[in-house]
Amino acid sequence: MTDASGYGLWFFALLNAAIFIMFAFSFFKPKTPRDWRSFGAFSAFLVALFAEMYGFPLTIYLLSGWLQTTYPGIDWFSHDAGHLPEMMFGWKTNPHFGPFHMISFILIGLGFWMISTAWQVLYQAQRSGTLATTGPYARVRHPQYVGFVLVLTGFLFQWPTLLTLAMYPVLLWMYVRLARAEERETRETFGAQFDAYAARVPAFIPSLSETPKATQ
């Protein structure tokens, strides 16, 4: 790719992936092998995303025939055209200020906030040997995984690709499995206390009621 195409910028691909990975690492602080698997899958998603965002537009390349036929008049190998939702809806505006980009920023910011806040609560609970039930843990049992999913969803709103769309359900499945494994271990440690907490607080989708009930 040439500079005129808006791609082939591998330095920016690596730089952006490294920035977001280190940013997430500073919030999540993985310690156990399970933490590292979770963080590694999240990092792989970011590498795949930014490789297409700045390096080689695999999705645009594979869909180029259909895109050019269905949406003529768009330079699909320009960088802005990689914001597929904005282009396909035909909004005549800078995609960086379009509605999908704004939704993306909100989801990514909320996700990182949840990861950071949840880690602080979990860290204090682990130091005191108690069950984490305050802060975001008062609304969902796995706020850090929910935070990761919000970040991933936010990036899909901003820059969907075939590879990241394929990875997304796999990551959801992996986070659910990791969460269930963590719950089994927590139940062994806290017994009835955890059962009462799990009966009151949903696993992933927060309840808007004052007395949330568990969901599967």
Buried (B, 14 or more C-beta within 10 A) or exposed (E): BEEEBBBBBBEBBBEBBBEBBEBBEEBBBBEEEBBEBBBEBBBBBBBBBBBBBBBBBBBBBEBEEEBEEEBEEBEBBBBEBBBBBBBEEEBEEEBEEBBBBEBBBEBBEBBBBBBBBBBEBBEEBEEEEEBBBEBBBBBBBBBBBBBBBBBBBBBBBBBBBBBBEEBBEEBBEBBBEBBEEBBEEBBEEBEEBBEEBBEBBBBBEBBEEEEBEBEE
